């Protein structure tokens, strides 16, 4: 069993390797998802001691929360897992927008509780900022729900540095989730100093850059999902990224690990990152992600990876 770590100052202790569940019922994100396979991902995670499950209203929409809730109930594991979910998408009035108003967030939390079949959510994130609500007012609404026992910890996601500071004006933010990976390291300048100073955990999403950092693609690989429009998957940028990733192969081979394990292990050497939530499409990938915890990088290897993927490289 992995040594559990605390998310920020939240009092929530998790296995450092969790499960991102956007492929569990995320029919709007990936074509042809099998829901039973999705449930097996969650069953495998729980069975392997991976107790940090990350979902969101918009995965599906709604369906991911429902499937995660079904498996947690079926396995009788509610007391053993940390469930994170997110809300802010307003799908009404014919167009998608974001709403951080206290009334909307309360309704979102109540609906998530129902879908997850639980009476509390361990970590609730405001998924995206809206344009109108003061961010300390939005977080204040979550603090009220925390005081009522509906949620245990407060997170924000996709907030700008200025929005994060406003949201954390009263010191209530426990976790920030944002994009961060070896191909996109802007968070190191934009967020890491602030979250380190304020005891906030940074949870990266797209840690493997939608699979690009896993070392499994070739220049001929073709994509038919959300990856096909991402700039890092296009033309010369794609080929250049593959060449960089291939330079990690000797480190992985020396450790009897895969490139993905080395990449994920490197993130856990960052002071601000306590846990990672790689996704998976197959149960075998869930178990495989846990091998990250067996990878011990030397200081020289940490520096070499840093250099390979520096912005100047």
N, C-alpha and C positions, 0 to 999 in steps of 0.2 A: 504493500500500500504506500502510495506517495505521501511524503510529508505535506500536510495541508498548509496553505498560506492565507493570510488575512487580506481581503480586498480593502485597501486603504485603511481607514479607521472605522470600518463598518461593523466589525464584530462577526462578519461572515467569513468562514474558513472553507477554502476550496482546494481540490486537487488542482495543481497549476495548469494541467491540460484539461480543458473542458470541451464541450461539443456545441458548435454553432449549428442550429437546426433549420436553416433556410431551405434545405433539401428535404425536410420533413414536412410534407404538405404544402411546400412553396410552389404551387402550380403556376403562379404568375411569374415566377423567376426561372423555372426550369421546365422544359416540355417533358411529357411522358413520365412523370414521377409515379412510382408505385407506393401507395400509402402503407401497405403492409411492410414493405422494405423500410420505409421511413420509421415506422414504429419499431422495427428491429434495430435500427440505428440507436434509438433511445434505450431499448432493452439492453443492448450490448454495452452502451456507455455505463448504465447503472450497474450492470453485472460485473463490469471491470473496475468499479470504484471511481469512475469519472463522474463526480457529483455536481458539476457546474454545467447547467443546461441553459443555453441562450436562445430565446425565441423572440417573436414580435408579432403584433397585430397584423402587420402588412404582409407577413409570409403566408400566402394563401389567396387572399387575405383570410385571417381568422383560423384557417385550417391547421396551421402548425401548432398553435396554442392548444387546439382541441386534441390533436394526436399526442402531443407531449403529456397533456393532462390525463388522457386515457391510460397511457403506459405507466405513469407515476402511480395512478390509482390502482391499476392492475397488479403492479409489483409491490404495492404496500410500502413504497420507499419515500413517502413525502417528508418524513422527518430527517432523512439522510441526504436529500438533494437540495441544492441551491438553485432555484429557478429565477432566471432573469428574463424579463420581457419589456417591451417598449411600445409606446403609443405616441401619436401626434397627427397621424394622417386622418383628414376629414374627407371621406369619399362621397359626401352628399353633394347636393346642388350641381350635379353633372360634371364636376371637375375636381381633380385632386388638389387639396391644399393642406396646409398644416395649421393646427390650432393648439396653442399652449395655455389657453384660458383655464382658470381653476375649475370651472364647471365642466368643461370638456374633458380635462384630465381626470377628474373624479369619475365621470361616466366611463372613460376608457379603462380605468383601473377596475371598476365594478364589472365591466364586460369581460375583461381578461380573467378576473377571479372566477367568473362563471365558466368560461371556456376551459380554464385549467383545472376546474373542479377542486378548488382549494379556497381556504378562507384567509390566506395571506400570500403575498408575493415577496420573495426574498430581496430582489433588486429590481426596481422599476426605473426605466430610463425615459426621459423625454427624447423621442427618437430623432426629431428634427426641430429646429427653432422655427417659430412663426415670425411674422413681420411686426406684430403689434403688441404682444404681451410682454411687459417687463419681465426679464428672466428671473429676477429674485422673487417676483410675485408667483411665477409658475412653480418654482422650486418650493416656495412657501406653501403652496397647495399640497405638494407631495409631503412636506414636513407635517402638515396637519394629518394626512392619511397615515404617515408613519406613527404619529402620536396615538392614532386610533388603532394601531395594530394591523392595518390593511397591507402595509408594506414595511419592510425591515431596513432597507437602504435605498439611497437616492442616487440616480445616475443621469447623466446627460450625454447625448450623442450628436455628432455633426455640428456642434456649436463652434463658432469662431472663437479665437482667444478672448476677444472683448466680451462676447456673450457668456463665455465660461466665467469670467471674472464677475460679471453682473449676477450670474446665477449663484455664484458661491459667496456673495456679499456677506451672508450670515454664517458661512462655514458649513453649510448643510450638504454639500455635494461630496459623495463618497467615491464615485467612479466616473471616469470619462471614457467613452468609447469613440474611437476615431480610426480613420484609415492610417495604417502604418505597415510598411513592409520594406524589405531591402531595396526595392525599386522606387519607393516613395517614402523618403525619410524626413520630410519637412516638419513632421511633428516634433522632431528632436529640438528644433529651434522654437517652434511656435507654441508648444505645450509642455514639454518635459520639465523645463525649469519651474514653471508655475505649479504643476501638479506635485512635483517633488517637495516644493516649499510648503504646500498646503495638505500633505498627507492624502492625496487623491491617487487612486490606482488608475493607470492607463491600460485599457483593454483594447488591443488592436483588432480591427476587422480587416478582411482580405489579407491575413498574415502570409498566405502563400500566393498572393496576387492572382487569385482565381486559378490556382494550379500551376502558374508559370514558374514559380520557384520550387516546384517539386522535382524538377529534373526528368520529367516523363515525356515532354513534347519534343518534336523535331520541326524543322522549318516547313515540313509538308503538312503538319497537323492543321485540320480545318475545324472551325467551331460553328455551332448553330444555335448557341444560347447567348446569355448576356455578355459573353466574352468577345463576340464577333465585332462589337463596336468600340471596344476599349483600345485606346491609342497604343498601349504597350504590347498589343497583339497584332499590330499592323506593320507590314513591310520590313523596312530596315531596322526599326526599333525592336520588332519581334526577334529578328536574327541576332541583333546585338545583345538582347537580354538573354537569349539562349546560350550565347557564348560565355557570358558572365556566370550564369548558373552552372555551366559545365566545369568551370574552374573550382567549384566546390566538391566535385566528384572525388578527388584524391583524399580530402579530409573525411568524407563519408566512408569511403572504402577502408581507410585506415582504422575506422571505428566499427566496422561491420554494420554500418547504419545506412539509411537512405539520405539523399540530399535534403528531403523535406524535414527529416529529424534534426539535421544539423542547423537548418534555417530556424526552426522553431526553438531549438535549444539556445541559439544565439539571442533570440528575443528575450528569453528568460534571464540572460545576463544583464539586461538593462535594469537599472535601479527602479525605474518607475513602472515596470511591467511585472505584475505579480502572477498573472494568469493569461493564458491564450485560449482561443475558442475556434480552432480550425474546424471547418465543416467536413462532411463526408457524404458519399453517395451509397457506399456499401458498408455493411457491418464490419467487414474485415478491415476497412480503412479506419474505423473508430478504434479498434484494438491496436492497429498499427500506429496511430498517432501517439499512443501512450509510450511507445518506444523512445520518444523524445526524452523522457525522463532518465533514460539510461545513458544518454550522450553527455560526456563530460568534456567540455572544450577547454584547452589550455589557454593561457593568456596570449600566447603567440598566435593561436588559431583565431581567437576572438579579434585580435588586431588585424589579422590577414583578411578575415571576412569584412571587417569594417573598411579596410583599404579597397578591397575589390569592388565594393558597392558604394564607395564614397561618391559624392556628386561630381567630383573632378575626374573619377575613373573613366 
